[in-house]
Amino acid sequence: MLVQNLQGNDQGDMLRRSRRSLLLIGGTGFIPDCNIVAVMHEFPNLEIRYAGDLKEALADYDPPLAALLIEEASLGEPGDFEHDLLEAHRDRVVALVVEGAHHSSRTTDHLVAKGLVRSVLPMNLRLETWLLALRLLLRGGEFAPIALARSQLHRNAQQEAASVPADRGRATVAGLTERELQVLQMVSTGCPNRVIADRFSLSEHTVKVHVHNIIRKLKARNRTAAAAIYLEAMARPADDADTSILTTVNGQQA
């Protein structure tokens, strides 16, 4: 009986040590009840806590905090909360909760770029996928929708395009072959080489060669800079000869 009691006490201690808190920071209902119920069922050792703002994440919790899910819409300007977020970060997983996979904002871009959040968790995912993403976060992984990465790449390309001299883009892009323009057009939307290869029934190696040639011809630093030149060229009025070249995408004349 004594042995059984000791074993029971040991198991109870192990269970208490394994428990962690999941802190939800944001407005009421930013994570739906159905998701909360699913989390409680999927992660029985996880205790869900609620907080109205980041300052409450600085407190000590029992059980200790494993992760913070922060509603992006509840945050203000980065300078207003950045210090609190740095303090709250410590060794915890910090994820930003956004409305959808295609959502992007200055706040999201800033926090991701500075490494203040480990993941971006969209709320329009299927529940099963959302739970898998949360499990990945709790195990130390990182999650972000590919649509967000493409959006950021496109925005970076547009910013680079703003610094390109007025006539440079049109003159250099006009010197590309039809296939190179097709590849560059997909690069400018953030497509990786594998997707481009599938689109045009090419090998990834061939796509890499095309990208290398494009960067060399445009005298660009990298593929993002090449995409910036393309976007700048497409955004500016061109003469008939340039237009016929620039609109030759996806294998046909526009």
C-alpha positions as CSV (number, residue, x, y, z in Angstrom):
1,M,0.0,0.0,0.0
2,L,2.9,2.4,0.9
3,V,4.5,1.6,-2.4
4,Q,1.3,2.3,-4.3
5,N,0.9,5.6,-2.5
6,L,4.5,6.6,-3.3
7,Q,4.0,5.6,-7.0
8,G,0.7,7.6,-7.1
9,N,2.5,10.6,-5.6
10,D,5.3,10.4,-8.1
11,Q,2.8,10.2,-11.0
12,G,0.9,13.1,-9.7
13,D,4.2,15.1,-9.4
14,M,5.1,14.2,-13.0
15,L,1.7,15.2,-14.2
16,R,1.9,18.6,-12.5
17,R,5.4,19.2,-13.9
18,S,4.3,18.3,-17.4
19,R,1.4,20.8,-17.3
20,R,1.9,24.1,-19.2
21,S,-0.2,27.2,-19.8
22,L,-1.3,28.6,-23.2
23,L,-1.9,32.3,-22.9
24,L,-4.3,33.9,-25.3
25,I,-3.8,37.7,-25.6
26,G,-6.5,39.7,-27.5
27,G,-10.1,40.6,-27.7
28,T,-13.0,38.4,-26.6
29,G,-13.6,35.5,-28.9
30,F,-10.6,36.1,-31.2
31,I,-10.1,32.3,-31.1
32,P,-13.5,30.7,-31.5
33,D,-15.0,28.4,-28.9
34,C,-14.8,25.4,-31.2
35,N,-11.0,25.8,-31.4
36,I,-10.7,26.2,-27.6
37,V,-12.7,23.0,-27.1
38,A,-10.5,21.2,-29.6
39,V,-7.3,22.4,-27.9
40,M,-8.5,21.2,-24.5
41,H,-9.3,17.8,-26.0
42,E,-6.1,17.6,-28.1
43,F,-3.7,18.9,-25.4
44,P,-5.1,17.8,-22.0
45,N,-1.9,19.0,-20.2
46,L,-2.3,22.5,-21.6
47,E,-4.2,25.0,-19.4
48,I,-5.7,27.9,-21.3
49,R,-5.4,31.4,-19.9
50,Y,-6.6,34.7,-21.1
51,A,-5.1,38.2,-21.0
52,G,-6.2,41.5,-22.3
53,D,-2.8,42.8,-23.2
54,L,0.9,42.0,-23.3
55,K,1.8,43.3,-19.9
56,E,-0.1,40.4,-18.3
57,A,2.3,38.0,-20.1
58,L,5.1,39.4,-18.0
59,A,3.7,37.7,-14.9
60,D,4.7,34.3,-13.6
61,Y,2.2,31.6,-14.3
62,D,1.5,28.3,-12.6
63,P,1.7,26.1,-14.6
64,P,4.5,27.9,-16.6
65,L,3.7,29.5,-19.9
66,A,4.5,27.3,-22.9
67,A,3.3,29.6,-25.6
68,L,1.6,32.9,-26.3
69,L,-1.0,33.4,-29.0
70,I,-1.4,37.1,-29.7
71,E,-4.2,38.6,-31.7
72,E,-2.6,40.9,-34.4
73,A,-5.6,43.2,-34.5
74,S,-5.2,44.0,-30.7
75,L,-1.7,45.4,-31.2
76,G,-1.0,49.0,-31.9
77,E,2.1,50.5,-33.5
78,P,5.2,48.4,-33.1
79,G,7.0,50.9,-30.9
80,D,4.2,50.9,-28.4
81,F,4.4,47.2,-27.5
82,E,7.8,46.0,-28.8
83,H,9.5,46.2,-25.4
84,D,6.8,44.2,-23.7
85,L,6.9,41.6,-26.4
86,L,10.7,41.2,-26.0
87,E,10.2,40.8,-22.2
88,A,7.4,38.3,-22.7
89,H,9.3,36.3,-25.3
90,R,12.0,34.7,-23.1
91,D,12.1,31.0,-24.0
92,R,8.4,30.8,-24.9
93,V,6.8,30.2,-28.3
94,V,5.2,33.5,-29.5
95,A,2.7,33.3,-32.4
96,L,0.7,36.0,-34.1
97,V,-2.9,35.2,-34.8
98,V,-4.2,36.8,-38.0
99,E,-7.5,36.6,-39.8
100,G,-6.5,34.7,-42.9
101,A,-3.6,33.1,-44.7
102,H,-3.4,36.0,-47.1
103,H,-3.4,38.6,-44.4
104,S,-0.4,40.8,-44.2
105,S,0.2,44.2,-42.5
106,R,3.0,46.4,-41.4
107,T,2.8,45.1,-37.9
108,T,3.0,41.4,-39.1
109,D,5.9,42.2,-41.4
110,H,7.8,44.1,-38.7
111,L,7.4,41.4,-36.0
112,V,8.4,38.6,-38.4
113,A,11.4,40.5,-39.8
114,K,12.7,41.2,-36.2
115,G,12.1,37.7,-35.0
116,L,9.7,38.8,-32.3
117,V,7.2,36.1,-33.3
118,R,8.1,32.6,-34.2
119,S,5.0,31.9,-36.2
120,V,1.9,33.4,-37.9
121,L,-1.3,31.4,-37.3
122,P,-4.2,32.2,-39.6
123,M,-7.7,31.6,-38.3
124,N,-9.2,30.6,-41.6
125,L,-7.4,27.2,-41.6
126,R,-9.4,24.0,-41.3
127,L,-9.6,23.0,-37.6
128,E,-7.5,19.9,-38.2
129,T,-4.8,21.9,-39.9
130,W,-5.0,24.6,-37.2
131,L,-4.4,22.0,-34.5
132,L,-1.5,20.5,-36.4
133,A,0.1,24.0,-36.7
134,L,-0.4,24.6,-32.9
135,R,1.2,21.2,-32.2
136,L,4.2,22.1,-34.3
137,L,4.5,25.4,-32.4
138,L,4.4,23.7,-29.0
139,R,7.1,21.3,-30.1
140,G,9.4,24.2,-31.0
141,G,8.7,24.4,-34.7
142,E,7.6,27.4,-36.7
143,F,4.6,27.9,-39.0
144,A,3.6,30.6,-41.5
145,P,1.3,30.3,-44.6
146,I,3.1,30.3,-47.9
147,A,0.7,33.0,-49.1
148,L,2.2,35.4,-46.5
149,A,5.7,34.7,-47.6
150,R,4.7,35.4,-51.2
151,S,3.0,38.6,-50.2
152,Q,6.1,39.8,-48.3
153,L,8.3,38.9,-51.3
154,H,6.0,40.8,-53.6
155,R,6.1,43.8,-51.3
156,N,9.9,43.7,-51.1
157,A,10.1,43.6,-54.9
158,Q,7.9,46.6,-55.1
159,Q,10.0,48.5,-52.7
160,E,13.1,47.6,-54.7
161,A,11.4,48.7,-57.8
162,A,10.9,52.1,-56.4
163,S,14.6,52.6,-56.2
164,V,15.3,51.5,-59.8
165,P,16.1,54.3,-62.3
166,A,13.2,55.3,-64.5
167,D,14.5,53.8,-67.7
168,R,16.5,51.0,-66.4
169,G,13.8,48.4,-66.0
170,R,12.2,48.8,-69.5
171,A,15.6,48.7,-71.3
172,T,17.0,45.7,-69.6
173,V,13.8,43.6,-69.4
174,A,13.3,44.1,-73.1
175,G,16.5,42.2,-73.7
176,L,15.2,39.0,-72.2
177,T,14.0,36.0,-74.2
178,E,10.3,35.0,-74.1
179,R,10.9,32.1,-71.8
180,E,13.0,34.3,-69.5
181,L,10.2,36.8,-69.3
182,Q,7.7,34.0,-68.5
183,V,10.0,32.7,-65.7
184,L,10.7,36.2,-64.4
185,Q,6.9,37.0,-64.3
186,M,6.4,33.9,-62.0
187,V,9.5,34.9,-59.9
188,S,7.9,38.3,-59.3
189,T,4.8,36.6,-57.8
190,G,7.0,34.7,-55.3
191,C,6.9,31.3,-57.0
192,P,9.8,28.9,-56.1
193,N,11.7,27.1,-58.9
194,R,9.8,23.9,-58.4
195,V,6.4,25.6,-59.1
196,I,7.9,27.4,-62.1
197,A,9.3,24.1,-63.4
198,D,5.9,22.4,-63.1
199,R,4.1,25.3,-64.8
200,F,6.3,25.2,-68.0
201,S,7.1,21.4,-67.9
202,L,10.8,22.1,-67.3
203,S,13.3,20.6,-64.9
204,E,14.3,22.6,-61.8
205,H,17.8,22.7,-63.1
206,T,16.6,24.4,-66.3
207,V,14.7,27.0,-64.3
208,K,17.8,27.7,-62.2
209,V,19.7,28.3,-65.4
210,H,17.0,30.7,-66.6
211,V,17.0,32.6,-63.3
212,H,20.8,32.8,-63.3
213,N,20.7,34.2,-66.9
214,I,18.0,36.7,-65.9
215,I,20.0,38.0,-63.0
216,R,23.1,38.3,-65.1
217,K,21.3,40.1,-67.9
218,L,19.6,42.5,-65.6
219,K,22.7,43.1,-63.6
220,A,20.6,42.4,-60.5
221,R,21.9,41.4,-57.1
222,N,19.5,38.5,-56.7
223,R,16.1,37.2,-57.8
224,T,14.2,39.7,-55.6
225,A,16.0,42.6,-57.3
226,A,15.3,41.0,-60.7
227,A,11.6,40.8,-59.8
228,A,11.7,44.5,-58.7
229,I,13.1,45.5,-62.2
230,Y,10.3,43.5,-63.9
231,L,7.6,45.0,-61.7
232,E,8.9,48.5,-62.4
233,A,9.0,47.8,-66.1
234,M,5.4,46.5,-66.1
235,A,4.2,49.5,-64.0
236,R,5.6,52.1,-66.5
237,P,4.1,53.0,-69.9
238,A,6.2,51.6,-72.7
239,D,6.4,51.9,-76.5
240,D,4.8,49.3,-78.7
241,A,7.9,47.2,-79.1
242,D,8.5,47.0,-75.3
243,T,4.8,46.3,-74.7
244,S,4.8,43.3,-77.0
245,I,7.8,41.9,-75.1
246,L,6.6,42.7,-71.6
247,T,3.1,41.2,-72.1
248,T,4.5,37.9,-73.4
249,V,3.8,35.8,-70.3
250,N,2.3,32.4,-69.6
251,G,3.2,31.3,-73.1
252,Q,1.0,33.6,-75.2
253,Q,0.7,37.2,-76.3
254,A,-1.6,39.3,-74.2
